[in-house]
């Protein structure tokens, strides 16, 4: 599912991995894999998306963080090493 904000900016949420939290007024913080600007490379992406009432398609996004596979693997390994996950 691709969404285009302008001619110079586009994104495609390629896989929804999980919802991290939900705020009022339709904002949901998610972990997804995303392709930015027609890139062939997927990145792990954490940010809040706004879903209008009853919609499965977001209409806005917040600032977030995108991590390469390698960066995400380091984050997961660090969480494991610290005993945050087992």
PyMOL Python script that loads the backbone (N, CA, C, O; Angstrom):
from pymol import cmd

cmd.read_pdbstr("""\
ATOM      1  N   UNK A   1       0.835  -1.180   0.000  1.00  0.00           N
ATOM      2  CA  UNK A   1       0.000   0.000   0.000  1.00  0.00           C
ATOM      3  C   UNK A   1       0.875   1.237   0.000  1.00  0.00           C
ATOM      4  O   UNK A   1       1.559   1.504   0.988  1.00  0.00           O
ATOM      5  N   UNK A   2       0.871   1.970  -1.042  1.00  0.00           N
ATOM      6  CA  UNK A   2       1.712   3.159  -1.178  1.00  0.00           C
ATOM      7  C   UNK A   2       0.878   4.411  -0.948  1.00  0.00           C
ATOM      8  O   UNK A   2      -0.293   4.475  -1.321  1.00  0.00           O
ATOM      9  N   UNK A   3       1.495   5.387  -0.336  1.00  0.00           N
ATOM     10  CA  UNK A   3       0.864   6.677  -0.089  1.00  0.00           C
ATOM     11  C   UNK A   3       1.828   7.738  -0.555  1.00  0.00           C
ATOM     12  O   UNK A   3       3.029   7.649  -0.300  1.00  0.00           O
ATOM     13  N   UNK A   4       1.322   8.721  -1.221  1.00  0.00           N
ATOM     14  CA  UNK A   4       2.192   9.748  -1.770  1.00  0.00           C
ATOM     15  C   UNK A   4       1.798  11.092  -1.193  1.00  0.00           C
ATOM     16  O   UNK A   4       0.632  11.482  -1.255  1.00  0.00           O
ATOM     17  N   UNK A   5       2.766  11.803  -0.629  1.00  0.00           N
ATOM     18  CA  UNK A   5       2.503  13.122  -0.067  1.00  0.00           C
ATOM     19  C   UNK A   5       2.743  14.215  -1.100  1.00  0.00           C
ATOM     20  O   UNK A   5       2.001  15.196  -1.138  1.00  0.00           O
ATOM     21  N   UNK A   6       3.748  14.068  -1.925  1.00  0.00           N
ATOM     22  CA  UNK A   6       4.034  15.032  -2.987  1.00  0.00           C
ATOM     23  C   UNK A   6       4.805  14.302  -4.073  1.00  0.00           C
ATOM     24  O   UNK A   6       5.096  13.113  -3.944  1.00  0.00           O
ATOM     25  N   UNK A   7       5.130  15.004  -5.128  1.00  0.00           N
ATOM     26  CA  UNK A   7       5.877  14.392  -6.218  1.00  0.00           C
ATOM     27  C   UNK A   7       7.292  14.004  -5.788  1.00  0.00           C
ATOM     28  O   UNK A   7       7.894  13.112  -6.387  1.00  0.00           O
ATOM     29  N   UNK A   8       7.830  14.661  -4.761  1.00  0.00           N
ATOM     30  CA  UNK A   8       9.199  14.413  -4.339  1.00  0.00           C
ATOM     31  C   UNK A   8       9.300  13.456  -3.155  1.00  0.00           C
ATOM     32  O   UNK A   8      10.407  13.097  -2.755  1.00  0.00           O
ATOM     33  N   UNK A   9       8.174  13.037  -2.589  1.00  0.00           N
ATOM     34  CA  UNK A   9       8.203  12.231  -1.374  1.00  0.00           C
ATOM     35  C   UNK A   9       7.135  11.152  -1.469  1.00  0.00           C
ATOM     36  O   UNK A   9       5.966  11.439  -1.728  1.00  0.00           O
ATOM     37  N   UNK A  10       7.548   9.911  -1.257  1.00  0.00           N
ATOM     38  CA  UNK A  10       6.582   8.822  -1.225  1.00  0.00           C
ATOM     39  C   UNK A  10       7.049   7.756  -0.254  1.00  0.00           C
ATOM     40  O   UNK A  10       8.222   7.699   0.117  1.00  0.00           O
ATOM     41  N   UNK A  11       6.118   6.919   0.149  1.00  0.00           N
ATOM     42  CA  UNK A  11       6.462   5.824   1.042  1.00  0.00           C
ATOM     43  C   UNK A  11       5.518   4.660   0.797  1.00  0.00           C
ATOM     44  O   UNK A  11       4.414   4.824   0.277  1.00  0.00           O
ATOM     45  N   UNK A  12       5.974   3.501   1.179  1.00  0.00           N
ATOM     46  CA  UNK A  12       5.161   2.297   1.116  1.00  0.00           C
ATOM     47  C   UNK A  12       5.404   1.510   2.402  1.00  0.00           C
ATOM     48  O   UNK A  12       6.534   1.117   2.690  1.00  0.00           O
ATOM     49  N   UNK A  13       4.350   1.282   3.165  1.00  0.00           N
ATOM     50  CA  UNK A  13       4.452   0.412   4.331  1.00  0.00           C
ATOM     51  C   UNK A  13       4.398  -1.009   3.793  1.00  0.00           C
ATOM     52  O   UNK A  13       3.349  -1.473   3.346  1.00  0.00           O
ATOM     53  N   UNK A  14       5.539  -1.700   3.837  1.00  0.00           N
ATOM     54  CA  UNK A  14       5.608  -3.034   3.243  1.00  0.00           C
ATOM     55  C   UNK A  14       5.170  -4.127   4.205  1.00  0.00           C
ATOM     56  O   UNK A  14       4.682  -5.175   3.782  1.00  0.00           O
ATOM     57  N   UNK A  15       5.347  -3.880   5.514  1.00  0.00           N
ATOM     58  CA  UNK A  15       4.898  -4.856   6.499  1.00  0.00           C
ATOM     59  C   UNK A  15       4.658  -4.167   7.834  1.00  0.00           C
ATOM     60  O   UNK A  15       5.523  -3.456   8.345  1.00  0.00           O
ATOM     61  N   UNK A  16       3.485  -4.386   8.384  1.00  0.00           N
ATOM     62  CA  UNK A  16       3.172  -3.897   9.732  1.00  0.00           C
ATOM     63  C   UNK A  16       3.624  -4.964  10.713  1.00  0.00           C
ATOM     64  O   UNK A  16       3.127  -6.090  10.667  1.00  0.00           O
ATOM     65  N   UNK A  17       4.558  -4.635  11.602  1.00  0.00           N
ATOM     66  CA  UNK A  17       5.078  -5.606  12.555  1.00  0.00           C
ATOM     67  C   UNK A  17       4.331  -5.577  13.881  1.00  0.00           C
ATOM     68  O   UNK A  17       3.982  -6.631  14.412  1.00  0.00           O
ATOM     69  N   UNK A  18       4.077  -4.379  14.432  1.00  0.00           N
ATOM     70  CA  UNK A  18       3.308  -4.312  15.682  1.00  0.00           C
ATOM     71  C   UNK A  18       2.919  -2.868  15.991  1.00  0.00           C
ATOM     72  O   UNK A  18       3.529  -1.913  15.511  1.00  0.00           O
ATOM     73  N   UNK A  19       1.873  -2.751  16.816  1.00  0.00           N
ATOM     74  CA  UNK A  19       1.497  -1.470  17.417  1.00  0.00           C
ATOM     75  C   UNK A  19       2.211  -1.386  18.752  1.00  0.00           C
ATOM     76  O   UNK A  19       2.148  -2.317  19.555  1.00  0.00           O
ATOM     77  N   UNK A  20       2.893  -0.270  18.994  1.00  0.00           N
ATOM     78  CA  UNK A  20       3.621  -0.077  20.246  1.00  0.00           C
ATOM     79  C   UNK A  20       2.765   0.633  21.288  1.00  0.00           C
ATOM     80  O   UNK A  20       2.831   0.314  22.475  1.00  0.00           O
ATOM     81  N   UNK A  21       1.965   1.592  20.843  1.00  0.00           N
ATOM     82  CA  UNK A  21       1.051   2.304  21.740  1.00  0.00           C
ATOM     83  C   UNK A  21       0.013   3.017  20.899  1.00  0.00           C
ATOM     84  O   UNK A  21       0.175   3.197  19.692  1.00  0.00           O
ATOM     85  N   UNK A  22      -1.061   3.418  21.569  1.00  0.00           N
ATOM     86  CA  UNK A  22      -2.122   4.139  20.879  1.00  0.00           C
ATOM     87  C   UNK A  22      -2.513   5.353  21.712  1.00  0.00           C
ATOM     88  O   UNK A  22      -2.777   5.239  22.909  1.00  0.00           O
ATOM     89  N   UNK A  23      -2.547   6.498  21.078  1.00  0.00           N
ATOM     90  CA  UNK A  23      -2.945   7.737  21.744  1.00  0.00           C
ATOM     91  C   UNK A  23      -4.367   8.079  21.303  1.00  0.00           C
ATOM     92  O   UNK A  23      -4.919   7.473  20.385  1.00  0.00           O
ATOM     93  N   UNK A  24      -4.930   9.054  21.976  1.00  0.00           N
ATOM     94  CA  UNK A  24      -6.266   9.482  21.581  1.00  0.00           C
ATOM     95  C   UNK A  24      -6.232  10.157  20.217  1.00  0.00           C
ATOM     96  O   UNK A  24      -5.164  10.501  19.711  1.00  0.00           O
ATOM     97  N   UNK A  25      -7.365  10.336  19.649  1.00  0.00           N
ATOM     98  CA  UNK A  25      -7.540  11.028  18.370  1.00  0.00           C
ATOM     99  C   UNK A  25      -6.910  10.286  17.194  1.00  0.00           C
ATOM    100  O   UNK A  25      -6.536  10.918  16.206  1.00  0.00           O
ATOM    101  N   UNK A  26      -6.783   8.957  17.277  1.00  0.00           N
ATOM    102  CA  UNK A  26      -6.388   8.163  16.119  1.00  0.00           C
ATOM    103  C   UNK A  26      -4.914   7.981  15.861  1.00  0.00           C
ATOM    104  O   UNK A  26      -4.555   7.436  14.817  1.00  0.00           O
ATOM    105  N   UNK A  27      -4.033   8.411  16.758  1.00  0.00           N
ATOM    106  CA  UNK A  27      -2.593   8.255  16.562  1.00  0.00           C
ATOM    107  C   UNK A  27      -2.108   6.927  17.136  1.00  0.00           C
ATOM    108  O   UNK A  27      -2.381   6.611  18.294  1.00  0.00           O
ATOM    109  N   UNK A  28      -1.386   6.147  16.325  1.00  0.00           N
ATOM    110  CA  UNK A  28      -0.880   4.835  16.742  1.00  0.00           C
ATOM    111  C   UNK A  28       0.616   4.775  16.443  1.00  0.00           C
ATOM    112  O   UNK A  28       1.037   4.957  15.301  1.00  0.00           O
ATOM    113  N   UNK A  29       1.421   4.514  17.491  1.00  0.00           N
ATOM    114  CA  UNK A  29       2.862   4.336  17.296  1.00  0.00           C
ATOM    115  C   UNK A  29       3.101   2.900  16.855  1.00  0.00           C
ATOM    116  O   UNK A  29       2.670   1.959  17.521  1.00  0.00           O
ATOM    117  N   UNK A  30       3.796   2.733  15.716  1.00  0.00           N
ATOM    118  CA  UNK A  30       3.956   1.418  15.119  1.00  0.00           C
ATOM    119  C   UNK A  30       5.399   1.128  14.758  1.00  0.00           C
ATOM    120  O   UNK A  30       6.214   2.027  14.550  1.00  0.00           O
ATOM    121  N   UNK A  31       5.684  -0.170  14.692  1.00  0.00           N
ATOM    122  CA  UNK A  31       6.921  -0.664  14.097  1.00  0.00           C
ATOM    123  C   UNK A  31       6.523  -1.305  12.777  1.00  0.00           C
ATOM    124  O   UNK A  31       5.749  -2.261  12.745  1.00  0.00           O
ATOM    125  N   UNK A  32       7.063  -0.767  11.691  1.00  0.00           N
ATOM    126  CA  UNK A  32       6.770  -1.247  10.339  1.00  0.00           C
ATOM    127  C   UNK A  32       8.061  -1.394   9.561  1.00  0.00           C
ATOM    128  O   UNK A  32       9.100  -0.870   9.962  1.00  0.00           O
ATOM    129  N   UNK A  33       7.996  -2.108   8.449  1.00  0.00           N
ATOM    130  CA  UNK A  33       9.049  -1.978   7.447  1.00  0.00           C
ATOM    131  C   UNK A  33       8.477  -1.074   6.359  1.00  0.00           C
ATOM    132  O   UNK A  33       7.320  -1.204   5.960  1.00  0.00           O
ATOM    133  N   UNK A  34       9.325  -0.153   5.889  1.00  0.00           N
ATOM    134  CA  UNK A  34       8.883   0.889   4.969  1.00  0.00           C
ATOM    135  C   UNK A  34       9.908   1.063   3.861  1.00  0.00           C
ATOM    136  O   UNK A  34      11.109   0.917   4.084  1.00  0.00           O
ATOM    137  N   UNK A  35       9.428   1.375   2.675  1.00  0.00           N
ATOM    138  CA  UNK A  35      10.281   1.816   1.573  1.00  0.00           C
ATOM    139  C   UNK A  35       9.997   3.303   1.373  1.00  0.00           C
ATOM    140  O   UNK A  35       8.845   3.710   1.215  1.00  0.00           O
ATOM    141  N   UNK A  36      11.061   4.109   1.382  1.00  0.00           N
ATOM    142  CA  UNK A  36      10.932   5.557   1.212  1.00  0.00           C
ATOM    143  C   UNK A  36      11.332   5.947  -0.204  1.00  0.00           C
ATOM    144  O   UNK A  36      12.323   5.442  -0.732  1.00  0.00           O
ATOM    145  N   UNK A  37      10.578   6.830  -0.813  1.00  0.00           N
ATOM    146  CA  UNK A  37      10.902   7.425  -2.115  1.00  0.00           C
ATOM    147  C   UNK A  37      11.264   6.385  -3.170  1.00  0.00           C
ATOM    148  O   UNK A  37      12.274   6.507  -3.863  1.00  0.00           O
ATOM    149  N   UNK A  38      10.425   5.364  -3.278  1.00  0.00           N
ATOM    150  CA  UNK A  38      10.578   4.314  -4.294  1.00  0.00           C
ATOM    151  C   UNK A  38      11.891   3.549  -4.184  1.00  0.00           C
ATOM    152  O   UNK A  38      12.354   2.977  -5.171  1.00  0.00           O
ATOM    153  N   UNK A  39      12.488   3.530  -3.020  1.00  0.00           N
ATOM    154  CA  UNK A  39      13.717   2.783  -2.800  1.00  0.00           C
ATOM    155  C   UNK A  39      13.420   1.289  -2.878  1.00  0.00           C
ATOM    156  O   UNK A  39      12.308   0.854  -2.582  1.00  0.00           O
ATOM    157  N   UNK A  40      14.411   0.517  -3.273  1.00  0.00           N
ATOM    158  CA  UNK A  40      14.275  -0.937  -3.269  1.00  0.00           C
ATOM    159  C   UNK A  40      14.535  -1.496  -1.879  1.00  0.00           C
ATOM    160  O   UNK A  40      14.130  -2.618  -1.575  1.00  0.00           O
ATOM    161  N   UNK A  41      15.217  -0.712  -1.021  1.00  0.00           N
ATOM    162  CA  UNK A  41      15.603  -1.161   0.313  1.00  0.00           C
ATOM    163  C   UNK A  41      14.527  -0.844   1.345  1.00  0.00           C
ATOM    164  O   UNK A  41      14.070   0.292   1.465  1.00  0.00           O
ATOM    165  N   UNK A  42      14.134  -1.879   2.085  1.00  0.00           N
ATOM    166  CA  UNK A  42      13.218  -1.680   3.199  1.00  0.00           C
ATOM    167  C   UNK A  42      14.017  -1.294   4.438  1.00  0.00           C
ATOM    168  O   UNK A  42      15.149  -1.740   4.623  1.00  0.00           O
ATOM    169  N   UNK A  43      13.422  -0.470   5.273  1.00  0.00           N
ATOM    170  CA  UNK A  43      14.020  -0.116   6.558  1.00  0.00           C
ATOM    171  C   UNK A  43      12.993  -0.369   7.650  1.00  0.00           C
ATOM    172  O   UNK A  43      11.787  -0.360   7.400  1.00  0.00           O
ATOM    173  N   UNK A  44      13.485  -0.596   8.864  1.00  0.00           N
ATOM    174  CA  UNK A  44      12.606  -0.689  10.015  1.00  0.00           C
ATOM    175  C   UNK A  44      12.281   0.729  10.445  1.00  0.00           C
ATOM    176  O   UNK A  44      13.167   1.581  10.515  1.00  0.00           O
ATOM    177  N   UNK A  45      11.019   0.982  10.732  1.00  0.00           N
ATOM    178  CA  UNK A  45      10.581   2.351  10.974  1.00  0.00           C
ATOM    179  C   UNK A  45       9.671   2.389  12.203  1.00  0.00           C
ATOM    180  O   UNK A  45       8.716   1.621  12.315  1.00  0.00           O
ATOM    181  N   UNK A  46       9.997   3.308  13.126  1.00  0.00           N
ATOM    182  CA  UNK A  46       9.168   3.527  14.311  1.00  0.00           C
ATOM    183  C   UNK A  46       8.668   4.965  14.250  1.00  0.00           C
ATOM    184  O   UNK A  46       9.457   5.910  14.246  1.00  0.00           O
ATOM    185  N   UNK A  47       7.349   5.116  14.202  1.00  0.00           N
ATOM    186  CA  UNK A  47       6.739   6.449  14.220  1.00  0.00           C
ATOM    187  C   UNK A  47       5.244   6.308  14.475  1.00  0.00           C
ATOM    188  O   UNK A  47       4.693   5.209  14.404  1.00  0.00           O
ATOM    189  N   UNK A  48       4.602   7.414  14.766  1.00  0.00           N
ATOM    190  CA  UNK A  48       3.152   7.428  14.946  1.00  0.00           C
ATOM    191  C   UNK A  48       2.480   7.765  13.627  1.00  0.00           C
ATOM    192  O   UNK A  48       2.923   8.633  12.875  1.00  0.00           O
ATOM    193  N   UNK A  49       1.406   7.054  13.378  1.00  0.00           N
ATOM    194  CA  UNK A  49       0.586   7.263  12.186  1.00  0.00           C
ATOM    195  C   UNK A  49      -0.811   7.633  12.644  1.00  0.00           C
ATOM    196  O   UNK A  49      -1.307   7.103  13.639  1.00  0.00           O
ATOM    197  N   UNK A  50      -1.448   8.547  11.915  1.00  0.00           N
ATOM    198  CA  UNK A  50      -2.812   8.951  12.251  1.00  0.00           C
ATOM    199  C   UNK A  50      -3.793   8.224  11.344  1.00  0.00           C
ATOM    200  O   UNK A  50      -3.692   8.281  10.119  1.00  0.00           O
ATOM    201  N   UNK A  51      -4.746   7.540  11.972  1.00  0.00           N
ATOM    202  CA  UNK A  51      -5.793   6.831  11.246  1.00  0.00           C
ATOM    203  C   UNK A  51      -7.119   7.534  11.506  1.00  0.00           C
ATOM    204  O   UNK A  51      -7.593   7.546  12.642  1.00  0.00           O
ATOM    205  N   UNK A  52      -7.727   8.120  10.476  1.00  0.00           N
ATOM    206  CA  UNK A  52      -9.034   8.746  10.667  1.00  0.00           C
ATOM    207  C   UNK A  52     -10.056   7.700  11.120  1.00  0.00           C
ATOM    208  O   UNK A  52      -9.860   6.507  10.886  1.00  0.00           O
ATOM    209  N   UNK A  53     -11.119   8.125  11.751  1.00  0.00           N
ATOM    210  CA  UNK A  53     -12.143   7.206  12.266  1.00  0.00           C
ATOM    211  C   UNK A  53     -12.542   6.160  11.238  1.00  0.00           C
ATOM    212  O   UNK A  53     -12.974   6.481  10.131  1.00  0.00           O
ATOM    213  N   UNK A  54     -12.385   4.894  11.632  1.00  0.00           N
ATOM    214  CA  UNK A  54     -12.826   3.788  10.797  1.00  0.00           C
ATOM    215  C   UNK A  54     -11.957   3.468   9.599  1.00  0.00           C
ATOM    216  O   UNK A  54     -12.322   2.611   8.794  1.00  0.00           O
ATOM    217  N   UNK A  55     -10.823   4.126   9.453  1.00  0.00           N
ATOM    218  CA  UNK A  55      -9.978   3.912   8.277  1.00  0.00           C
ATOM    219  C   UNK A  55      -8.822   2.967   8.582  1.00  0.00           C
ATOM    220  O   UNK A  55      -8.283   2.973   9.689  1.00  0.00           O
ATOM    221  N   UNK A  56      -8.445   2.157   7.600  1.00  0.00           N
ATOM    222  CA  UNK A  56      -7.265   1.305   7.698  1.00  0.00           C
ATOM    223  C   UNK A  56      -6.050   1.970   7.063  1.00  0.00           C
ATOM    224  O   UNK A  56      -4.951   1.416   7.087  1.00  0.00           O
ATOM    225  N   UNK A  57      -6.247   3.151   6.496  1.00  0.00           N
ATOM    226  CA  UNK A  57      -5.192   3.866   5.786  1.00  0.00           C
ATOM    227  C   UNK A  57      -4.827   5.139   6.534  1.00  0.00           C
ATOM    228  O   UNK A  57      -5.696   5.972   6.790  1.00  0.00           O
ATOM    229  N   UNK A  58      -3.543   5.308   6.892  1.00  0.00           N
ATOM    230  CA  UNK A  58      -3.159   6.532   7.601  1.00  0.00           C
ATOM    231  C   UNK A  58      -3.200   7.748   6.678  1.00  0.00           C
ATOM    232  O   UNK A  58      -2.948   7.643   5.477  1.00  0.00           O
ATOM    233  N   UNK A  59      -3.523   8.906   7.260  1.00  0.00           N
ATOM    234  CA  UNK A  59      -3.524  10.130   6.470  1.00  0.00           C
ATOM    235  C   UNK A  59      -2.412  11.096   6.875  1.00  0.00           C
ATOM    236  O   UNK A  59      -2.147  12.070   6.170  1.00  0.00           O
ATOM    237  N   UNK A  60      -1.758  10.827   8.013  1.00  0.00           N
ATOM    238  CA  UNK A  60      -0.646  11.669   8.472  1.00  0.00           C
ATOM    239  C   UNK A  60       0.353  10.809   9.226  1.00  0.00           C
ATOM    240  O   UNK A  60       0.033   9.708   9.674  1.00  0.00           O
ATOM    241  N   UNK A  61       1.584  11.332   9.363  1.00  0.00           N
ATOM    242  CA  UNK A  61       2.608  10.646  10.138  1.00  0.00           C
ATOM    243  C   UNK A  61       3.370  11.661  10.968  1.00  0.00           C
ATOM    244  O   UNK A  61       3.438  12.841  10.625  1.00  0.00           O
ATOM    245  N   UNK A  62       3.950  11.179  12.079  1.00  0.00           N
ATOM    246  CA  UNK A  62       4.788  12.036  12.913  1.00  0.00           C
ATOM    247  C   UNK A  62       6.244  11.859  12.501  1.00  0.00           C
ATOM    248  O   UNK A  62       6.565  11.051  11.629  1.00  0.00           O
ATOM    249  N   UNK A  63       7.112  12.624  13.140  1.00  0.00           N
ATOM    250  CA  UNK A  63       8.541  12.358  12.977  1.00  0.00           C
ATOM    251  C   UNK A  63       8.818  10.995  13.578  1.00  0.00           C
ATOM    252  O   UNK A  63       8.134  10.568  14.508  1.00  0.00           O
ATOM    253  N   UNK A  64       9.814  10.316  13.051  1.00  0.00           N
ATOM    254  CA  UNK A  64      10.123   8.991  13.542  1.00  0.00           C
ATOM    255  C   UNK A  64      11.582   8.660  13.313  1.00  0.00           C
ATOM    256  O   UNK A  64      12.405   9.534  13.039  1.00  0.00           O
ATOM    257  N   UNK A  65      11.881   7.383  13.429  1.00  0.00           N
ATOM    258  CA  UNK A  65      13.242   6.920  13.209  1.00  0.00           C
ATOM    259  C   UNK A  65      13.198   5.708  12.287  1.00  0.00           C
ATOM    260  O   UNK A  65      12.374   4.810  12.452  1.00  0.00           O
ATOM    261  N   UNK A  66      14.102   5.705  11.315  1.00  0.00           N
ATOM    262  CA  UNK A  66      14.244   4.576  10.403  1.00  0.00           C
ATOM    263  C   UNK A  66      15.601   3.940  10.641  1.00  0.00           C
ATOM    264  O   UNK A  66      16.613   4.630  10.763  1.00  0.00           O
ATOM    265  N   UNK A  67      15.610   2.613  10.706  1.00  0.00           N
ATOM    266  CA  UNK A  67      16.834   1.861  10.969  1.00  0.00           C
ATOM    267  C   UNK A  67      17.060   0.840   9.869  1.00  0.00           C
ATOM    268  O   UNK A  67      16.123   0.173   9.429  1.00  0.00           O
ATOM    269  N   UNK A  68      18.302   0.721   9.426  1.00  0.00           N
ATOM    270  CA  UNK A  68      18.647  -0.335   8.476  1.00  0.00           C
ATOM    271  C   UNK A  68      18.522  -1.685   9.186  1.00  0.00           C
ATOM    272  O   UNK A  68      18.361  -1.745  10.405  1.00  0.00           O
ATOM    273  N   UNK A  69      18.599  -2.768   8.403  1.00  0.00           N
ATOM    274  CA  UNK A  69      18.566  -4.101   8.994  1.00  0.00           C
ATOM    275  C   UNK A  69      19.688  -4.253  10.018  1.00  0.00           C
ATOM    276  O   UNK A  69      19.472  -4.784  11.107  1.00  0.00           O
ATOM    277  N   UNK A  70      20.872  -3.792   9.670  1.00  0.00           N
ATOM    278  CA  UNK A  70      22.029  -3.917  10.563  1.00  0.00           C
ATOM    279  C   UNK A  70      21.821  -3.125  11.854  1.00  0.00           C
ATOM    280  O   UNK A  70      22.124  -3.626  12.936  1.00  0.00           O
ATOM    281  N   UNK A  71      21.308  -1.896  11.756  1.00  0.00           N
ATOM    282  CA  UNK A  71      21.062  -1.081  12.944  1.00  0.00           C
ATOM    283  C   UNK A  71      19.987  -1.718  13.828  1.00  0.00           C
ATOM    284  O   UNK A  71      20.107  -1.726  15.053  1.00  0.00           O
ATOM    285  N   UNK A  72      18.938  -2.250  13.197  1.00  0.00           N
ATOM    286  CA  UNK A  72      17.873  -2.893  13.960  1.00  0.00           C
ATOM    287  C   UNK A  72      18.390  -4.141  14.671  1.00  0.00           C
ATOM    288  O   UNK A  72      18.004  -4.416  15.807  1.00  0.00           O
ATOM    289  N   UNK A  73      19.264  -4.897  14.003  1.00  0.00           N
ATOM    290  CA  UNK A  73      19.861  -6.090  14.615  1.00  0.00           C
ATOM    291  C   UNK A  73      20.699  -5.719  15.837  1.00  0.00           C
ATOM    292  O   UNK A  73      20.654  -6.415  16.851  1.00  0.00           O
ATOM    293  N   UNK A  74      21.466  -4.624  15.749  1.00  0.00           N
ATOM    294  CA  UNK A  74      22.261  -4.152  16.890  1.00  0.00           C
ATOM    295  C   UNK A  74      21.342  -3.749  18.043  1.00  0.00           C
ATOM    296  O   UNK A  74      21.621  -4.071  19.198  1.00  0.00           O
ATOM    297  N   UNK A  75      20.261  -3.054  17.741  1.00  0.00           N
ATOM    298  CA  UNK A  75      19.297  -2.658  18.769  1.00  0.00           C
ATOM    299  C   UNK A  75      18.710  -3.887  19.459  1.00  0.00           C
ATOM    300  O   UNK A  75      18.626  -3.930  20.687  1.00  0.00           O
ATOM    301  N   UNK A  76      18.308  -4.877  18.680  1.00  0.00           N
ATOM    302  CA  UNK A  76      17.742  -6.107  19.257  1.00  0.00           C
ATOM    303  C   UNK A  76      18.775  -6.842  20.103  1.00  0.00           C
ATOM    304  O   UNK A  76      18.453  -7.320  21.191  1.00  0.00           O
ATOM    305  N   UNK A  77      20.014  -6.938  19.617  1.00  0.00           N
ATOM    306  CA  UNK A  77      21.064  -7.625  20.369  1.00  0.00           C
ATOM    307  C   UNK A  77      21.357  -6.893  21.669  1.00  0.00           C
ATOM    308  O   UNK A  77      21.569  -7.528  22.702  1.00  0.00           O
ATOM    309  N   UNK A  78      21.371  -5.569  21.632  1.00  0.00           N
ATOM    310  CA  UNK A  78      21.609  -4.782  22.844  1.00  0.00           C
ATOM    311  C   UNK A  78      20.492  -5.000  23.862  1.00  0.00           C
ATOM    312  O   UNK A  78      20.758  -5.134  25.056  1.00  0.00           O
ATOM    313  N   UNK A  79      19.253  -5.034  23.399  1.00  0.00           N
ATOM    314  CA  UNK A  79      18.126  -5.298  24.300  1.00  0.00           C
ATOM    315  C   UNK A  79      18.255  -6.682  24.919  1.00  0.00           C
ATOM    316  O   UNK A  79      17.970  -6.862  26.103  1.00  0.00           O
ATOM    317  N   UNK A  80      18.677  -7.651  24.134  1.00  0.00           N
ATOM    318  CA  UNK A  80      18.884  -9.017  24.642  1.00  0.00           C
ATOM    319  C   UNK A  80      20.011  -9.025  25.667  1.00  0.00           C
ATOM    320  O   UNK A  80      19.862  -9.601  26.745  1.00  0.00           O
ATOM    321  N   UNK A  81      21.146  -8.388  25.340  1.00  0.00           N
ATOM    322  CA  UNK A  81      22.294  -8.356  26.244  1.00  0.00           C
ATOM    323  C   UNK A  81      21.969  -7.701  27.583  1.00  0.00           C
ATOM    324  O   UNK A  81      22.512  -8.096  28.615  1.00  0.00           O
ATOM    325  N   UNK A  82      21.092  -6.709  27.573  1.00  0.00           N
ATOM    326  CA  UNK A  82      20.691  -6.000  28.794  1.00  0.00           C
ATOM    327  C   UNK A  82      19.587  -6.725  29.555  1.00  0.00           C
ATOM    328  O   UNK A  82      19.165  -6.264  30.616  1.00  0.00           O
ATOM    329  N   UNK A  83      19.120  -7.839  29.034  1.00  0.00           N
ATOM    330  CA  UNK A  83      18.080  -8.600  29.704  1.00  0.00           C
ATOM    331  C   UNK A  83      16.684  -8.029  29.509  1.00  0.00           C
ATOM    332  O   UNK A  83      15.747  -8.421  30.204  1.00  0.00           O
ATOM    333  N   UNK A  84      16.543  -7.110  28.571  1.00  0.00           N
ATOM    334  CA  UNK A  84      15.231  -6.506  28.303  1.00  0.00           C
ATOM    335  C   UNK A  84      14.319  -7.521  27.611  1.00  0.00           C
ATOM    336  O   UNK A  84      13.115  -7.567  27.863  1.00  0.00           O
ATOM    337  N   UNK A  85      14.910  -8.326  26.743  1.00  0.00           N
ATOM    338  CA  UNK A  85      14.185  -9.409  26.068  1.00  0.00           C
ATOM    339  C   UNK A  85      14.984 -10.693  26.272  1.00  0.00           C
ATOM    340  O   UNK A  85      16.190 -10.663  26.517  1.00  0.00           O
ATOM    341  N   UNK A  86      14.287 -11.811  26.164  1.00  0.00           N
ATOM    342  CA  UNK A  86      14.995 -13.078  26.342  1.00  0.00           C
ATOM    343  C   UNK A  86      14.751 -14.004  25.170  1.00  0.00           C
ATOM    344  O   UNK A  86      15.269 -15.120  25.147  1.00  0.00           O
TER     345      UNK A  86
END
""", "prot")
cmd.dss("prot")
cmd.show_as("cartoon", "prot")
cmd.util.cbc("prot")
cmd.orient("prot")
